[in-house]
Amino acid sequence: MIMIKKYGASSLLVFCLLVIWEIGARAVNLGFILPTPTEVLFKLWELKEPLLLDHLPATTLVIIIGLLISIVCGVGLAIMMSVSKTIEKTIYPLIISSQTIPIIALAPIFVLWFGYSIWSKVVVTVLITFFPITVNTYDGLRSTNKEYKDLLLTMGARKKDIFFKLQVPGCMPHFFSGLKVAVTLSVIGAAIGEWIGAQAGLGYFSRRMMTQFDGAGVFAPIVILSAVGILLFVIVDVFEKRILKWRKTE
């Protein structure tokens, strides 16, 4: 009952949009450009085996590896910048600059460097996902309450104690906020990498269907990608609520 109240309005809006899409697509009657939602569902059912057994695992592996690397590198960079002003002034502008370069333009270069292996897709995913993790974690570490810090110092706390007992707990909500953004972007990064150059994956399958002018086939893997992004977001949200039980939520 709570779930219905919470997501009822969103579900109704999505349903209305799907109905409008269905009516509009039938009126246009150009399935290779704009298939109806029902055509997409039928195609999804028809191609369920290759999509779920062959291409979904390939995309999932790219997402998981990319996210793990982004978490390790992002948190590491955030800690380094919070500890040293010199490192912050050196690295922070580079992190910002990395997001001004269109990833779609770099993806073909990564294919030249790494070939059609998994790593060309992983690098694209990392470039897209590490930024929100790094920036949010760094902001969390930097937003430590000065009064609490002074209190711990007067009680004889060392820098290590302040870091683990004050800064880390304080930055966890920021870290999870960045991670929520990163997990949804990871799906986009993996799809872009596979679209540019791959031998398997949902992005690769969508591009292959496009060359065959199969509109429903193009949309079918996109539906799965969207579902993966939503699932990853929900998983992170559950972990956040379990780990941050002390945090007040409405």
SVG drawing of the C-alpha trace seen along z (x, -y; Angstrom):
<svg xmlns="http://www.w3.org/2000/svg" viewBox="-4 -25 55 43">
<polyline fill="none" stroke="black" stroke-width="0.4" points="0.0,0.0 2.9,-2.3 4.6,-1.5 1.4,-2.3 1.1,-5.7 4.8,-6.4 5.0,-5.5 1.4,-5.6 1.6,-9.1 4.9,-8.1 3.4,-4.9 0.3,-6.7 2.4,-9.2 4.5,-6.4 1.4,-4.6 -0.1,-7.8 3.2,-8.4 3.2,-4.8 -0.4,-5.2 0.5,-8.4 3.5,-6.7 1.4,-3.7 -1.2,-5.9 1.3,-8.2 3.4,-5.4 0.4,-3.7 -0.6,-6.9 2.8,-7.4 3.0,-3.8 6.7,-3.7 7.9,-0.8 11.5,-1.0 11.7,-4.6 9.2,-4.6 7.9,-1.2 5.0,-1.0 5.6,0.1 3.7,3.4 6.0,4.1 9.0,3.5 7.7,5.9 7.0,8.6 10.5,8.1 11.9,8.3 10.1,11.6 11.2,12.9 14.9,12.1 14.9,12.8 17.5,15.7 20.3,13.8 19.6,10.6 19.5,12.1 22.0,15.0 24.6,13.5 24.5,9.7 23.3,8.8 26.1,10.6 28.7,8.8 27.2,5.4 26.9,6.2 30.5,7.2 31.6,3.9 29.4,2.0 30.6,3.9 34.3,3.5 33.9,-0.1 32.1,-0.9 34.6,0.9 37.5,-1.0 35.6,-4.3 34.9,-3.7 38.5,-2.8 40.0,-5.7 37.4,-8.2 37.5,-7.6 41.3,-7.5 41.5,-10.8 39.0,-12.4 41.0,-11.4 44.3,-12.6 42.7,-16.0 41.2,-16.4 44.6,-15.6 46.8,-17.8 46.1,-21.2 48.8,-20.8 47.3,-17.7 43.9,-19.4 45.1,-22.3 46.9,-19.9 44.3,-17.3 40.9,-19.0 41.2,-21.2 42.2,-18.0 39.1,-16.2 36.8,-19.1 38.5,-19.3 38.1,-15.6 34.3,-16.1 34.5,-18.8 35.7,-16.3 32.9,-14.5 33.2,-10.9 31.6,-9.9 34.6,-11.5 37.2,-9.5 35.4,-6.1 36.8,-5.4 40.3,-6.2 40.0,-3.7 38.9,-1.1 42.1,-1.8 44.2,-1.4 42.4,1.6 40.7,3.2 37.3,4.8 38.3,6.2 36.3,5.4 38.7,2.7 37.8,0.2 34.3,0.2 35.5,0.2 37.6,-2.9 34.6,-4.8 32.5,-3.7 35.2,-4.8 35.5,-8.2 31.8,-8.8 31.3,-7.4 34.4,-8.4 33.5,-12.1 30.4,-12.1 32.0,-9.7 35.1,-11.8 33.5,-15.2 30.7,-14.1 33.2,-12.2 35.6,-15.1 32.8,-17.5 31.7,-15.2 35.3,-14.9 35.6,-18.7 32.3,-19.5 33.5,-18.1 32.0,-20.1 34.8,-22.3 33.4,-22.3 33.4,-18.5 36.9,-18.5 38.1,-21.0 36.4,-18.9 38.2,-15.8 41.5,-17.6 41.1,-18.9 40.4,-15.4 43.7,-14.3 42.5,-12.8 45.1,-12.3 44.5,-12.9 43.8,-9.3 41.1,-9.3 39.5,-12.4 39.5,-10.9 38.0,-7.5 35.6,-8.7 34.5,-12.0 35.3,-12.6 34.5,-9.1 31.0,-8.8 30.3,-12.4 31.1,-11.9 29.2,-8.6 25.9,-10.3 27.8,-12.3 29.5,-9.2 26.2,-7.4 24.7,-10.4 27.6,-10.3 27.3,-6.5 23.6,-6.7 24.5,-9.1 27.4,-6.9 25.5,-3.6 22.9,-5.1 25.7,-6.8 27.6,-3.4 24.8,-2.0 25.2,-4.9 29.0,-4.5 28.8,-0.8 26.2,-1.3 28.3,-4.0 31.4,-1.8 29.6,1.1 27.9,-1.1 31.3,-2.3 33.1,1.0 32.2,4.4 31.5,8.0 28.8,8.4 26.7,6.4 23.3,4.7 24.7,1.5 26.3,3.6 23.0,5.5 21.1,2.2 23.5,0.9 23.3,4.1 19.5,3.9 19.8,0.3 21.8,1.5 18.9,3.8 16.3,1.0 14.6,3.0 13.1,0.2 11.7,2.6 15.0,4.5 16.8,1.2 14.5,0.4 14.5,3.9 18.0,3.8 17.4,0.2 14.5,1.4 16.8,3.9 19.5,1.2 17.0,-1.0 15.9,1.8 19.5,2.5 20.1,-1.2 16.9,-1.2 18.0,2.0 21.5,0.7 20.0,-2.5 17.6,-0.5 20.5,1.7 22.6,-1.3 19.6,-2.9 19.0,0.3 22.7,0.4 22.6,-3.3 19.6,-2.8 21.2,0.2 24.6,-1.3 23.4,-4.8 20.7,-3.8 21.7,-6.7 20.7,-9.1 17.3,-10.7 14.9,-10.1 11.4,-11.2"/>
</svg>
